[in-house]
Amino acid sequence: MTEQPEPKSVEAGDEYFHVEYADPDEFDSIRTPDWAAHASDSVSQGSEIRMGHHSDSDEWEIQSVLIKKSVGEDKAREQANKIVEKLSS
């Protein structure tokens, strides 16, 4: 099992809390894959997962999880961690 990353920051955007697990500048590309939508929606409806990719690797890593602002910051962090746990297992 992969070790679960810890959030580095939680920032409020217009519609979402961005729970960041890695600096986006660390990656060559970032995508919001459709395949991750089921895992994220099963924990928090309308959430999104952003995955980062390094050009020298086949692996994709969780860069951030976006949680609707309506849940509040503490709940956003909690739900993001549950989503990451689900994807890491």
PyMOL commands that set and color helices and strands:
alter all, ss='L'
color gray80, all
select helices_A, chain A and resi 24-26+34-43+69-71+73-88
alter helices_A, ss='H'
color red, helices_A
select strands_A, chain A and resi 9-12+16-20+29-31+48-53+60-68
alter strands_A, ss='S'
color yellow, strands_A
deselect
rebuild
show_as cartoon
